[in-house]
Each structure stands twice: as structure tokens, then as C-alpha cells.
């Protein structure tokens, strides 16, 4: 088989064929030495259209207005701003989980602007749900809260606060989950410790993965998803701390994956 020569005139051996049927010495035609040389020659002698010119502020303003067009009227600006805003109807249709957790309304004092309001997460705040209050969050606040609830990598945080004081006073700030939303356990701490000691003793305190000393009890059925099996020794075994998280909690049963699941 004879070697093909680059169709772009460099004389080198061709290694790539393009959709148009031509062969080239490079992956991209612009990388061919002949093409690069032609481009460099054609660009010589060109001058920038405004080289050496000092434009006045008035000239710049004329150019800007010429590109932008006629100044928008106040009515047109308000119409554009409204279309860019999120609506409660859109949020409820698109973000199902966020809509279930966060209560929303339009600001009754601005009926024409469709300004979304929510409750402050600080339970002691006058704008909280407990006190029947509302406040208007920023677009960034809404986006972050939706992202943490709706995305797979979210942690359920980024709670909505009306001010920095409420944020710093709230015990939920800077933690990854809301302890007030967790359902009550169906067993006491003493019952769980009794179950734990039984499993460890049954397995002779040996890790069922590596054989080292066991200090943890792994649940085959995740407690958060299937709490009815939380105290069933038939679905639990002893393991060391390393194997517990490296082998027991991985893939779909990883701690991060389970923490992002909202059980409602």
C-alpha cells in the first residue's frame, strides 16, 4: 500500500482523513505547515481598524447605542425582569422536592411583581414559619437551596435565612442535615446497644470482611431506608471501622448517597 501525501501541499505523509475525503498530515487542517504558512502571509500587512485612534466618550457612547439599539422603556424593562424571574408555578412543576419542603407565596404588598417569599429557617425569627413570617430571598439563595435539595450530590442544606444574624444564631447553620426533619427511631438507645453487643459476641468480635477486631455492626438493610430491620441480627454482621466504610458502605449504599436521600 502506497503512503498518501498531504492534500494541503506540505509534501508530508498524510495520517488523517477528513469527512470531505481529503488527507492531512495533522489531526486538524489548520495544523498543517503549509496552511499555517499561508495564513501567516495573508495576515501580514493588515491593520487594526482603530489603530492609533483615540475615541472620545461621545463616540464610544454612539457606538454602544448603535449596537444596543434604542434605549428600552421602563415598561419594557419591567416586562423583561419579570420573565427572567422564577415563578411559583414553574418551581412547583420543576422542583418537586423543594416545593414540598419550602412553603412559598407572592409578596402581597407587590401583587404586580410576583416577588417570591419564603420562611426564615431560624425558628426564633419573626420571619420564620413558627411566627407566621415571610421574607424575600435573593435569586442566589433560591438557587442554592434548590440545588442542595434536588441534585444527587446535594446535602439538603443551604437553608433560607432572612439575615446574617438569623444565620449565625440558628443551630442548623453549617451542618449538613436538619435533625428536626428526621423521623423518630422505633427503638431506644439501650435496645440498640443490646442488639450491637449480641452481634459482636455472635461473631466473636471479628470483622467478617478481613478477620481483624470488630468494633462496628454493619446493617445489610440500610437503617434509613428499612428501619424495620435495624434490630434484626439476621441482617447484620460485625466489621472493623475500615471495612465498614470501604466495603460495607459503597456504591448505592455509600454514606453520601444515603445521606442525600429524603425519606418522606
C-alpha positions in Angstrom: 0.0 0.0 0.0 1.5 3.4 -1.0 1.7 6.1 1.6 -0.7 9.0 1.0 0.7 12.6 0.7 -1.0 15.5 2.5 -3.6 17.1 0.2 -2.9 20.6 1.6 0.5 20.8 -0.2 3.1 20.4 2.5 4.5 17.2 1.0 4.4 15.3 4.3 2.9 11.9 4.7 -0.8 12.0 5.4 -2.1 10.4 8.6 -5.7 11.6 8.9 -8.6 11.7 6.5 -11.4 14.2 6.9 -15.1 14.0 6.1 -14.5 15.8 2.8 -12.2 13.0 1.7 -9.0 14.9 1.9 -5.9 13.6 3.7 -3.8 15.7 6.0 -0.5 15.3 7.9 -2.1 16.6 11.1 -5.3 15.9 13.0 -6.6 19.4 12.1 -6.0 21.1 8.7 -5.0 24.3 10.5 -2.0 22.5 12.0 -0.6 21.6 8.5 2.7 23.6 8.0 1.5 24.7 4.5 -1.8 26.0 5.8 -0.2 27.8 8.7 2.3 29.5 6.4 -0.5 30.7 4.1 -2.4 32.1 7.0 0.6 33.9 8.4 1.3 35.5 5.0 -2.3 36.6 4.4 -2.4 38.3 7.8 0.6 40.4 7.2 0.0 44.0 6.3 -3.4 44.1 7.9 -4.0 47.0 10.3 -6.5 47.2 13.2 -9.4 49.4 12.2 -8.9 51.8 15.2 -5.1 51.6 15.4 -3.7 54.9 16.6 -7.2 56.5 17.1 -8.3 57.9 20.4 -12.1 57.8 20.6 -13.9 60.3 22.7 -16.5 59.3 25.3 -19.2 60.7 23.0 -18.0 58.4 20.1 -17.9 55.4 22.4 -21.4 56.1 23.6 -22.7 56.4 20.0 -21.1 53.1 19.1 -22.6 51.5 22.2 -26.1 52.8 21.4 -25.7 51.8 17.8 -25.0 48.1 18.9 -27.6 48.0 21.7 -30.3 49.9 19.7 -32.9 52.2 21.1 -33.0 52.6 24.9 -35.6 50.4 26.5 -38.6 51.9 28.0 -39.4 51.4 31.7 -42.4 49.3 30.9 -40.2 47.1 28.6 -37.5 46.7 31.3 -40.1 45.6 33.9 -41.5 43.1 31.4 -38.1 41.6 30.8 -37.2 41.4 34.5 -40.5 39.6 35.2 -39.9 37.0 32.5 -36.4 36.3 33.9 -37.7 35.7 37.5 -38.7 32.3 38.7 -42.4 31.8 39.2 -44.0 29.6 41.9 -45.8 27.7 39.2 -42.5 26.9 37.4 -40.8 25.9 40.7 -43.6 23.6 41.7 -43.6 22.0 38.2 -39.8 21.6 38.0 -38.6 21.1 41.6 -41.0 18.7 43.3 -38.9 18.1 46.5 -38.2 21.8 47.1 -41.9 22.6 46.7 -42.8 20.0 49.4 -40.3 21.3 51.9 -40.3 25.1 51.3 -43.6 27.0 51.5 -43.8 29.9 49.1 -46.1 32.8 48.3 -46.0 36.1 46.3 -45.4 39.3 48.2 -49.0 40.6 48.9 -47.7 44.2 49.0 -46.3 43.9 45.4 -49.0 42.0 43.6 -47.8 43.0 40.1 -44.2 42.0 40.6 -44.7 38.3 41.6 -42.0 38.6 44.2 -41.5 35.1 45.8 -41.3 35.0 49.6 -40.4 32.1 51.9 -39.9 31.4 55.6 -36.7 32.1 57.5 -35.1 28.8 58.8 -34.3 30.4 62.2 -37.2 29.2 64.5 -36.8 32.3 66.7 -37.0 34.8 63.9 -40.2 36.8 63.3 -40.0 35.8 59.6 -40.0 32.1 60.4 -42.8 29.7 59.8 -43.3 29.3 63.6 -44.1 33.0 63.9 -46.1 33.2 60.6 -43.5 35.5 59.0 -42.2 35.8 55.4 -39.2 37.4 53.7 -37.9 37.8 50.1 -34.8 35.7 49.3 -32.3 36.5 46.7 -32.0 34.6 43.5 -28.8 33.0 44.7 -30.4 31.8 47.9 -33.2 30.1 46.0 -30.8 28.6 43.5 -28.5 27.1 46.2 -31.4 25.8 48.3 -32.9 24.1 45.2 -29.5 22.7 44.2 -28.9 21.1 47.6 -32.3 19.5 47.6 -32.8 18.4 44.0 -29.3 17.4 42.9 -27.9 14.0 43.6 -24.7 15.5 45.1 -26.7 17.9 47.3 -26.8 17.5 51.1 -30.1 19.2 51.9 -28.5 22.3 53.4 -28.2 25.9 52.2 -31.2 26.9 54.4 -33.0 30.1 53.7 -32.3 32.9 56.2 -33.5 36.5 56.1 -30.3 38.0 57.5 -26.8 37.1 58.8 -27.9 37.4 62.4 -30.5 34.7 61.9 -28.0 32.6 60.1 -25.4 32.8 62.8 -27.9 32.2 65.6 -29.5 29.2 64.0 -28.1 25.8 65.3 -28.8 24.3 61.8 -26.3 26.6 60.1 -23.1 24.9 58.9 -24.4 21.4 59.4 -25.4 19.0 56.5 -28.8 17.9 57.6 -31.8 19.0 59.6 -32.2 16.9 62.8 -35.7 18.3 63.2 -36.7 16.6 60.0 -35.5 13.1 61.0 -38.2 10.7 62.0 -38.2 9.3 65.5 -36.5 5.9 65.9 -38.6 2.9 66.7 -36.1 1.7 69.3 -34.3 3.1 72.4 -30.6 3.5 72.7 -30.4 0.7 75.3 -32.2 -1.7 72.9 -29.7 -0.8 70.1 -26.7 -1.4 72.4 -28.1 -4.8 73.4 -28.5 -5.7 69.7 -25.0 -4.4 68.9 -23.4 -6.5 71.7 -25.3 -9.6 70.6 -24.0 -9.3 67.0 -20.4 -8.7 68.1 -20.5 -11.6 70.5 -22.0 -13.9 67.9 -19.2 -13.1 65.5 -16.5 -13.4 68.2 -15.7 -9.7 67.8 -14.1 -10.5 64.4 -14.6 -8.5 61.2 -16.5 -10.6 58.7 -14.5 -9.0 55.9 -10.9 -9.1 57.0 -10.8 -11.1 60.3 -9.5 -8.2 62.3 -11.0 -7.0 65.6 -14.6 -5.8 65.0 -15.9 -2.6 66.6 -18.8 -1.8 64.3 -22.0 -3.5 63.3 -23.0 -3.2 59.6 -26.6 -3.4 58.5 -27.3 -5.2 55.3 -30.6 -3.3 55.0 -29.8 0.4 55.4 -31.4 1.8 58.6 -32.6 4.9 56.9 -34.4 3.1 54.1 -35.6 0.0 56.0 -35.8 0.8 59.7 -37.8 -2.3 60.5 -34.6 -4.4 60.1 -32.5 -2.1 62.3 -32.5 -4.6 65.2 -32.6 -7.8 63.2 -29.3 -9.7 63.8 -30.0 -11.9 60.7 -29.4 -8.8 58.6 -26.3 -7.5 60.4 -22.7 -8.6 61.0 -19.6 -7.4 62.7 -16.8 -5.5 61.0 -13.9 -3.2 61.7 -14.1 0.6 61.0 -12.1 0.4 57.8 -14.1 -2.3 56.2 -17.3 -0.8 57.4 -17.0 2.2 55.1 -14.7 0.8 52.4 -16.7 -2.4 51.8 -20.0 -2.1 53.6 -20.9 1.4 52.5 -20.1 1.8 48.9 -21.8 2.4 45.6 -25.6 2.7 46.2 -25.1 2.2 50.0 -22.4 4.8 50.4 -22.9 7.2 53.3 -23.0 10.2 51.0 -25.6 8.5 48.8 -27.8 7.5 51.7 -27.5 11.0 53.3 -28.8 12.6 50.1 -32.0 10.5 50.2 -35.0 12.2 51.6 -37.5 9.8 53.2 -40.9 11.5 53.3 
